[in-house]
């Protein structure tokens, strides 16, 4: 699908990720987000690369904060469209929630953007005509925009069961919010690295090799040889 824009830069390898639940995509997306931020509190939206969460893309989405407690889907995986029976890009996230639970989602969104925090929601969809029971979970992970404000979020929404007649909207059963803290182990400062170790660069640039100067007396790699031509 047409996911994320052309300004993607970072891929965090998640090929060794293992999970044993039907909601493993949530753990994979959170693990990618956590690895991407490194020693920082929050990564940037521009750093998200879909190749880092390739097996969870259909459940993944990007939110943009448009007002207090309100956020719209900028990008959404196919699973969200399957649940709603329509293209959901541009729609508010509350469109997937039943009216009684929308205030609770608004509060959760404000906590994610303002605190900021990581929020996980447990949801269910009511049983109806040609609508089997659905159990769902959603996670919201804050991101910084290019301006440095926390106005974006990486999310993952997974529903288990037969979708049936669409659209399917969900009741919020429980929300779990936790504050974001910086990792206790900070990376070694560049000034503390030994002089013979190449300094890493950001983005896709390759690390430079240390410069080794020529000692006095070394034979240079190129030499100028003068020759004389004899004339008869």
N, C-alpha and C positions, 0 to 999 in steps of 0.2 A: 504494500500500500504506500501511498504518498505520505511519508512520515517525516517529521522534522525538516528544517530548512537546510540550505547548502552550507551554513556556517558551523557545521559540526567539527569538533576538533579532537575530542578525547574518547578513547576506548579503554575501558577497564575490563580486564579479562575475567569473566565469570564462568568459564567453562568447567571449573572444578566445583561449582556450586551443587550442593545436594540438599534435597528437602523431601519429606515423606508425607506431606499433606496435600489435599486438593487445592489449597490456597498457596502453593509454593511460589507462584508468580509474584505475590506481594513481598515475600522474603527476598526474592531475587532482585526486585526493583529497589527495595530498601538497601540491600547489600551493595548494589551498584552506586546508589546515591551516597552511601556512607564512605565507600572507597574513593569516590570521586572528590569528595570534599577534603580528604586527607586531614591535615591539622587545622583546617578552618572550621567555622561553625556551619556555614552554608555554601554550597557550590553555586556557580552561575548557570543561568538558563543556557547561555551560549556554549557551555561545555558539554551539554548532553549530546551523546552520540548514540543513535538507535542500535548500532552494532554491538554495543555493550550489554544490551538487554534483548537481544534478538528473539529469544524463545518466549519472551513475555510481551512482545509488542502489541499483540491483539487486545491485551487487557490494559494497556498503558495510555495515559493521557497527559496533556499539559493544560494547566489552568492559568488564566489571567485575572487578577483582582480588578474589578471595575467599580466597586463601591464597598462601603463597610458591610461585611457579611455576604457579599455577592462576588461570584467568580464565574466566568464563562469558559467553555471548552474551546481552546484554541486549536488543539489537535487531539484526536481520539482514535483509539484502536477499534478494530472491527467488532469486537465483542460488545462494546457499548451500543453500536448501531444495531446489532442483532437484537439486543434487549429492548430497544425502543422502536425498532422497525422503521428507522429513518436515519438520515445523516444527522449527527448530533453536533458537529462542529459549529461553533457560534452560539450554541444554546447554553443557558445557565445550568450549572451542575444541579441545582434544585429541581430541574425538570425530571430528573430520575428518581426523585424522592416524593413520597406521598405528602399531601398538604399538611398533615398533622406533624410531620417530622422536619419540615423545612426550617423552622426557627432553630431547631437543634443543630441542623447542618450549618446555618448561618453563624451560630456561636462557635462551632468547630472551625470554620474557615477563618474567623477573626483570630482565634487562638493560634492557628498555623501561621498567619501573616504577621500578627502583631507581637506575639510573645517572643520569638517564633517557637513553634513546637512541631513535633511529629504526631499526627493523629491517625488512629485506626478506628474504623467504625464496623460494627457487626450489624447486618441488615437481613431482612426477610421480605418476601413478596407474598401478599395475601393470596390464598387459593380462591379461584373463581371458575366460571365456565370456560373450559379448555385452557385453564391456567393452573398448571401444577405448582406445588410448593417450590419455592426457590430460596436457597440460603446464599448469602453473599457477604463479602467483606471488601472494604475499601481502605486504602492508606493514602495519606496526603503528606507530601514532603516539600518543605519550602525551598524556593530558589530565588536568587538575586537576578534582577534584570540588568541590562547593560548600564543602567544609570546607578546601580548599586542599591536600589531599594528592594525590599522583599515583597514583590508583587506578582510572582509566578510560583507555581507549584507543580511538582511532578507527582502524578497519582497513578494508582493501579486499582482496578475494579474487577473482581472475579465473582461470578454467580455460578452456583452448582445446581444442576437439575435440568429438566426439560423446559425450554422457554415457553412453548405453547403460543397462545394468542398474544399479540403485541398491541400496544406497548406494555412493558412491565415496569411498575414503579415500586419502590421499596420503603418499608418502615424501618426506622432506626431503633435497634434493640439496645445497643450499648456503644458508648464512645470511650476510647482510651487515649489520653493525651499525655505526652511526656516532653519535658523541656529538653532543648538541645544543649549539650555540653561539648566543649572542645575535647578531643582525645588527650589522654594524659601523657602520651609519648609524642613529643614534638620532633620533627625532622632535624637533623644536625645542621646548624647554620653553615652557610657556604664558607665563611671565614675560618671555620674550625676544621675544614677538610684539609688533609695533607696536600702539600704543594704539587705532588705528582699525580693527583687524582683529578680527572676532568670534571668541570662543573657542569651540572645538568642544565638544560634550557627548557623553557616551557613550550607548550604546543607540540607541533610535529617536528621541531628542529632536532637534529642529531647532536649528541654531546661532542664538544670539541676535544681534540687530543692535546695533551700537554706539550708545550714547546720545549724542545731541547736545543740549547745553544751550542755552537761549535767551540770546542776548546782550542786554545792556542797550540799551534803545531799540527792540528788535524789537516789532512789533505782535503781541499775543497772538492765538491762533487764535480764541478766544471772548472776547467783550466784553459787559459788562453795560451796557445802555442804559436810562437812567432817563427816563421821560416824565412830564409833569404834565398833569393833567386840569383844564380850566377849568370852573368852575361859573357858571351864569348866575343 
